[in-house]
Amino acid sequence: MARNTIQFQKGLSLPEFHRQYGQEHQCWRVVFQLRYPCGFQCSSCRGNRYHKIKRGALVQCASCNQQYSLRAGTLMQHSKLPFKVWFLAMYLISQNKKSISALALARHCGISYNSAWLIKQKIMHAFLQAEQHNPLAGVVHVDDGYLGGKRQGIRGRGAHGKTPFITALSLVNGRPAQLKLSIVPSFTRSSIGKWAQTALSGPCTVYSDSLSGFAGLKSDEITHKAVNISANPDAKDQLFQAINTIMGNLKRYLLGIHHAIRVDNLARYLAAFAWRFNHRYDLKQAFQDGLNCIKATRPLTLKSLRHVLCT
């Protein structure tokens, strides 16, 4: 009798990554193609010939000598790190199932802890921006949760000083498809109704527990089905098994890898967890999508990053 084998999604191996992106000129070419997918064209004279200038990752128009930075307008604009460091950081963050700490990132990339922390926060911010534009549709399971350290007083729902968030999981043929993790001000009907306006799209059938705030999900395009888990304990292990497993993995991800997270950074960590989950079946594409996120995200400095409103 043949032994059953489990097929795992093959990602981008480390040797293959070094073959494709191990040198600065290789990464330069990729960034150039991301910036100019149809070929270089000068915005001043419309010329299509250019010279490569090593200093500052610049290209110069061969006709009018106008210079352009490949970093300008991207997440790398204010960074002096080589492209290959950005590529390696994206590789480690996108291919690692359980994420990677800033300290480990610093060791692997050969940079300081502060630089590693900043580049990681910027990449996770890019994931946050990308995830905000991917609403869920179809059959969706939702659950409420709190994140925060141990504090005296009541626990769970109604706990003070903790951050409420919603876990939403779309299913296709009964199997988990797309995940969305969103911080909300509270679990009131108005807050959850406002969340649904951007997090859900098109006709949806949403399953939740009997929390009264989920009544705010009702709309013309949303059919809400509340399940009383107290009256039907089997629903927690059967109907909501997938989302409960994800909630458990999320808490282990936050405590096991990152240990302690500031509230103003929490939305980025949640987005990074969801982004990796949503790319779990195509890890090679995950790396390419990550590079596109870097290119599409507006520049951020450390000061502006700390003042980004994550909601």
DAWOTA-V147264 format. One record per helix or strand. SS is the DSSP state (A for helix, B for strand). FROM is the first residue (numbers start at 1). LEN is the number of residues. If there is no record, write none. Layout:
BEGIN
ss;from;len
SS;FROM;LEN
SS;FROM;LEN
END
This chain:
BEGIN
ss;from;len
A;14;8
A;24;12
B;50;4
B;58;4
B;67;3
A;83;13
A;102;8
A;113;19
B;136;12
B;163;10
B;175;9
A;189;11
B;200;10
A;212;6
B;222;6
A;234;4
A;241;18
A;263;16
A;283;14
A;302;5
END
